[in-house]
Amino acid sequence: MAFIPVNEPLLTGNEKSYLIECIETGWISSEGPFVRRLEIDLAARVGRQYGIAVSNGSAALEVAVAALGIGPGDEIILPTFTIISCAAAIIRAGATPVVVDADPYTWNMAVDSVEAKITPRTRAIMVVHTYGLPVEMDKIQAIADRHSIAIIEDAAEMHGQNYRGKPCGSFGIISTLSFYANKHITTGEGGMILTDDPSLAERCRLLRNLCFQPERRFIHEELGWNFRMSNLQAAVGVAQLEQLDDFVRRKRRMGQRYTEGFSSLVDVQLPVAYTDYAENIYWVYGLVLGDRYTFDAQVAMQKLREKGIGTRPFFWCLHEQPVMHKLGLLTDVSCPVAERLARRGFYLPSGLGLTESAIDQVITAVCEVLS
Ligand SMILES: *Cc1c(COP(=O)(O)O)cnc(C)c1O
């Protein structure tokens, strides 16, 4: 049987015809009309005033942090169980990451541990909705309000997800998205910044585009980046966004089918289907091995690979990253829940291109490996 990769995108909507339009009209750079359209359509979808398209989700974080004027002496609280991009944006701005452990049940940041990390230097909480469930935003918002600190929302994995009916990507002063090939909406590579603040939006536009000035283009007051998105990428994104509701339905069906298929597994933690604030969107379908298993995620993943199933490990904790220690950061930090997730967790093929028969094949293989 053919190998089942961990992710396959679904590009069966208007992607091709919009790309042909780009080529036929000659609009292929960031100046083309699809970029603006994606910004407007996506901002409207999540109820934000402004969208600023960028070249990827990591760039979106970098611009968001810089636009807020975060710099040396500032501390940003974020989960340790997240992608390196979150910490990279903070550190490159000259600020200091302060990490919080994970919740063993939702795998998101342990919200009840956040307030204890606040110091007079804390400027923001970087919220990262992880794998399929949003962070408990009411609690985060209350903490941010009490201490007058900003919320930066990394909603890269949450296109189409809501927290208590409010779209992810609409929380905090600024939000970021990724359109990498494994996200619910993809442009191959791409990202977006979302905000309701006009001056912040303007700053993001400048920073994305080398800080060229509208009046005197080649005179620069600040250093920016070339993080522009091309019209070709945005064309794919516009077509993808048209299908978001269908994508969310597919993802939830996938999650349900996996969960039903794994009902006989003993001592394997499955994703939480519902909380009182959201229904899981299964950006990826993760498994966490319980103590009954004498082997860890790496071994389970190798066994699945031998059966033709692609997997990915869970995030490795920020406070256990060699690069952090080399920078003298996050040493002497202990986050036992996240450390365990990183060692015992991995995720299964979860892309939108996954067929129902492929899901059944994965279920059979997983049940063999973990029985
Ligand atoms: C994918 C992802 C990113 C990075 O996005 P890229 O487009 O790959 O740079 C950032 N944060 C989270 C939570 C992600 O899942």
The ligand as an SDF file (V2000), in Angstrom:
LIG
                    3D

 15 15  0  0  0  0  0  0  0  0999 V2000
    2.9130   26.9650   11.5670 C   0  0  0  0  0  0  0  0  0  0  0  0
    3.0050   27.8090   12.7690 C   0  0  0  0  0  0  0  0  0  0  0  0
    3.7780   28.9830   12.7920 C   0  0  0  0  0  0  0  0  0  0  0  0
    4.7470   29.3520   11.7150 C   0  0  0  0  0  0  0  0  0  0  0  0
    4.2140   29.5370   10.4970 O   0  0  0  0  0  0  0  0  0  0  0  0
    5.1560   29.4240    9.1750 P   0  0  0  0  0  0  0  0  0  0  0  0
    4.2340   29.9050    8.1170 O   0  0  0  0  0  0  0  0  0  0  0  0
    5.5090   27.9880    9.0260 O   0  0  0  0  0  0  0  0  0  0  0  0
    6.3250   30.2930    9.3840 O   0  0  0  0  0  0  0  0  0  0  0  0
    3.7170   29.7820   13.9030 C   0  0  0  0  0  0  0  0  0  0  0  0
    2.9870   29.4410   14.9670 N   0  0  0  0  0  0  0  0  0  0  0  0
    2.2790   28.2980   15.0040 C   0  0  0  0  0  0  0  0  0  0  0  0
    1.4920   27.9850   16.2200 C   0  0  0  0  0  0  0  0  0  0  0  0
    2.2750   27.4290   13.9220 C   0  0  0  0  0  0  0  0  0  0  0  0
    1.5910   26.2890   13.9820 O   0  0  0  0  0  0  0  0  0  0  0  0
  1  2  1  0
  2  3  1  0
  2 14  2  0
  3  4  1  0
  3 10  2  0
  4  5  1  0
  5  6  1  0
  6  7  2  0
  6  8  1  0
  6  9  1  0
 10 11  1  0
 11 12  2  0
 12 13  1  0
 12 14  1  0
 14 15  1  0
M  END
$$$$
